[in-house]
Each structure stands twice: as C-alpha cells, then as structure tokens.
C-alpha cells in the first residue's frame, strides 16, 4: 500500500503513531520528497495530484515487491483541478492568446493513471473513474472483476484528489466547510454545519493470491445512489453481507465516513445503532478530511488494522473486539453516494 | 468467456443530426457537420472550424424534455437526448425489473458553465454564480441522466480522454458478464467548450480546413460535440423477451501505449495491443473483419501510429474510414458515437466514407473509403478509440447471429 494524506502515512513501517492536527477547515496532504519517486525534470512540470498519485502508487508497488501490475485502475472525484484552473485562468486572463499546452495536457482526468503507466511501462488495462463519491468504489468494483474474471492477476488500484485554494473557496461558498476553523482531531466533539476539507492519494496492489505481506482481503463493494432512508441502507447492508456469506454479527469493526457535519452524520448513528449494536467503530475523516475519494484513506486504515490485528487507541470507539476478521466500511458523500466496502483478515 | 453481450438500442445526437434517423440520412448523403463556430464568442471564430450541434441552450432543453427550472449543463442535455433515444430504441419504456446500470463518459463535464463562473470568480472570489459551477464535475451529468431515466443502481462515470465512452462499453459488458448487471446503458457525452478548443489549439493539432484523416496533407483534428449511448443486454434478457438485437459486442480490449502523455508511439504499440486483445476475445481472425471505423483524428501523429498498427495486424487492411470527418472529434463521446455509426453500417450494409481525403500517406500502403458503399455484407466491425495518456481501446461489433 502507499498512502499520502494530511497525516504522516507514507512510511509503511509505522501506523498513525503520530498524528497531525491543524486549526483550520483545510487539511493539506504531506508530500514526500517527490524526486525520490519521479525524475526531477518531470517533477517540475507535474501538478500536485499527479505527484501524490505517482508517489503513492510507487510506494505500494515497492511495498508489494511488484514491478509491473497487469492493470492500473484509479478513481478521482475532481481530477487534476490545479492544472484545469491554471489553463482556464490563463485562457480567460489572456483572452485565448499566449497559451501553453502543459496545463491543458495534465488537466485530463486520467493523467494520474497514465503517468504511472508511463513511468513503470505498464501496457495493461488502464481505467479512471470520475464519479463523485463512487469514483474509488467503481475502481474497486472493476479491479475485483478484472481479477475474478482472470483478465488480470494483479491490479494497481488507487484514488487521488487534490484541494486547491480556489476549489476550497468555491466549496466553502457552497457551505461544505466549517466557517469557524477547529482542531481536526476534535472534529466530532462539536458537531456543526460543515466539515474539514482534505485531500490525498492511496494506492493498493491487489493480487489474486495472498502471501506473507498481504494486508487484507478486499472482498466486495456496493454503491447506493440516493437511498431514500436509513432503512434502505440497512437492508442493502444486509443483502451485501449475505452475498458474502456474512451476517451483521460477523462484523468486528465498522469504519465510518463521519465528517462532523450535522447535516450528514445522523445516518451513521441510525445504521450503527439499528444494525450493529455494540460493534466498535472507527472514524477517519478527522485524519484525512472530506473529499470525493476519502474512502480510499478508510480502506488504507482498515487494511492496516486487519494486518496489525490491533486498533490504535486514538481511533477506537466502543469495546475492543475479541477478533478482527471482518471490517465493514460505510461512507457517504453529501448524502448522495453511499458506499459499502468489505475487508477481511488475510 | 461464454456469455454474449447484445446491443439492443442506440441513441445519438451530433453535428449531423439530433437523432439516429437524421444521422443516418446525413451519413448516406456524405453531409458533414463541420462548419463555422457559432455557439460561443471566441478569438478562433472564423479561423478554426468545429462540429456543433446547432441547437441553442433553450432548444436543447426542449429536446431533452426539460423546462428551464433546473440548471443543466450542455453536456448533460446532450447526454439526456441520446440516452432517452437509446432506451426508446431498445423498446424500454420504463426501467423494469432487470438490473440496469448507467455508465457514462465525459471529458470536460460541466466546463461550458464553469467558464462563465470562473471569469467573475477570477476577479473576485466572492463572485460568480455557484449554480454555474456546481455541475462542473464529471459525475454530475451521469447522475442527472440517471435520475431522468429512473436508474438508481450501478451508476458511474469514466474519463479516460478520447477513449472514455468506448471504455464505458467495455466496463458495461464486464458488468453483465460478471452478473453484476443484466442491462447497461453505456456511452458518453461532451459539449464543445472554449477550454477544449484552446487546449487543443495550444497543441497545434487543429486543422484550419477541417480534419483530413489519413491524408498526406492532414494538419490536425476538428472538435465536435455530441452524445451517444448503446443499450447492452445480457443473452438472458434477449432470449426471454424474444428481442431482435441490433448487434452483438463480440470483443473488446484496452491497453496503454505507455509512450508519452499525448503522442502515440511510432510503432503503434498501444493500438496494436488493444486490437489484438479485442480480436482474441472475439475469436475472429483479422481477415474476418469487414470494416474498421478508425480513430483517425487527422493529427499527423495519430493516423501514422494507428496506420502502422493496422498494417501490423491486417494483411490486407480491410475497408476503413474515419467518420470524424462528419461528426468532428467528440472526445469523451467519440467511442460511443462511432459504435453507433458502426452499428448503422452493419444494419444498412453501408460503409460511410472518410470525407476530405485526397492523397494517401507516404508512409503507408493504405487508403480509406472515400465514397458511400452500399450493399455490403458487414458481419464484423472493428472500432478504435485512442486517448491522451496512451489510453487505447478497441471494440468489435458484429451482426447478431441470434434472431428472435
């Protein structure tokens, strides 16, 4: 795995032993020295999302000791907005004159997966999904189908989204972010309107066979578009678990996409209280912030927990589970895109 | 893989017509949709041509059966028109009990409105109407089309530049083969924008005279806009409903050129791999392909790379043409636009020409079809779509062997 986030997460030897808190409605990803991952002449031209994606992807490949995956499948909600803004701004300011192509070329939504393919010379299947809170989940679905159908033995799966000053401002005007900045680690202590903005890139090398390094089994994924009620979500969870031979009582830990926004968090309460009474939960958006592919950070976290067979004290809410076999991740973006991801012990 | 994937409905809107019958009429008459830019003010009006859907925002809103109360982007409205036609042509009035998904593609999403927003926002960050930017992201058009069609499961969006909508058809077929869906409406939509026009212009790959694919004197592509969708259905639905499918999707492949972010490799590695994968899946030999709807953008680089890949695989290269000379390059919609045109070729036994061709390329020994050919028995069509980031996709669409 490889994860770049507002926390120091890229080093696979440690796991959230240190956490970063900021007094802001905006959390910035901690970038590594990108020259360790990308030739210097390329680094200079690349947008931040591309650098984050490539560094996270290369870290995950090295971690898995894989040089060349059979396929690269990624998700991004907004794609390369820094380059999009750059080109759009120049076009408007200069009245369509004196433009250079670099920002336009890199504004294409599939640039991250394309640059990874280019750097590692991967000629395989290369897809990019760009659908709000379904972006990463569709990438998971496709990855699982590629492996299950035998079209690929290994898939480099990932997600990346970047936050720019302008996109932060625009989404702030839309009421997405907290007006009064507060410590992100205390995001859930004072629920109010708005949440904290985040960004990051998380990559995973999936393989049809497990080995001693395997973190977890990525079992299944489900996407629900605008469910009518918590009851509908609960019944979909039931069906989802059933098709994986499980019941609610088999779930040892819930990883939830709570973001501290009173308009959106109540469904997490309804679902957990009704379907999973007494099951411990972990939140993750106080660590990575809210963005369209934030669930990829949740998958990274859940995978680490399954491998370590231990939940960091700062994360767990409720009683420590006796076993850690199955984790269900439930997330939703703006109440529209609800997703379920099932991970199990390898 | 044993499961067959049938195409039971098609819908399209582009510069050559607002629906499939109009488009067929233009194709038969060799009538191009490429012309002057009229939709928005730009420095390039008069010097660069484009293939526009000649409908104002209000006309398009009416055609999509919408009133003005909701803020739809042009990309969404184009998509709605084509997706509704596709469902109607498949004989689906309301989405029934079959597990139905919508996988749509777009390259710029709501950029046509973002451009307006951004102008004011650049001057003052508190300015610009938020309703002009809220639909910016690629998922917006897909969700609005899904709501309009009544689809609430398996909704997603693909953006892999100019191969995007070919990839929705690939993913849709995989969803059906895996049993995740029984029916998928797959395709794409893109409106022309100042952003893309200027973007391609900075790359110096827009032909001032309109595109001349596979011509020695080609000087670039011509942008177009439009939307196209196909209805993919499982063998089970087709058999149970006793439907007559329009075509069968017999093969597909996606590969990455991994050569350069925008340029294609000189030996056509990516195109070669995509076509080879698709042929292998379809169990067809190259000689069984009757017609190739090439990607054929008209750029110096694409046509050479694609042509070399064709010569590596086919001997001789079958009849081929770039129908971008009619529709312009519709970017995220192009793969589905050309899939629909390929189906029209199969249905009507016709091959639609590569307009504006005069001189064969000196590096290649092939020349495209330049006149409308009729009375052809077209059993298998191969359609290529290649995008930035070396994203290469091939679809093989065949005359259906099943008959109800």
Interface residues (C-beta under 8 A of the other chain):
Chain A: X72 X77 X78 X79 X85 X87 X88 X89 X91 X92 X93 X95 X96 X97 X99 X100 X101 X104 X105 X106 X107 X108 X109 X110 X111 X113 X114 X115 X117 X118 X121 X122 X123 X124 X125 X126 X127 X128 X129 X130 X131 X132 X134 X135 X138 X141 X142 X145 X146 X148 X149 X166 X169 X170 X173 X174 X223 X225 X226 X292 X336
Chain B: X1 X42 X43 X44 X107 X114 X115 X118 X119 X121 X122 X125 X126 X130 X133 X134 X136 X137 X138 X139 X140 X142 X143 X146 X152 X153 X154 X155 X156 X157 X158 X159 X160 X161 X167 X171 X174 X175 X177 X178 X180 X194 X195 X198 X199 X200 X201 X202 X203 X254 X255 X256 X257 X258 X259 X260 X261 X262 X269 X270 X273 X387 X388 X389 X390 X391
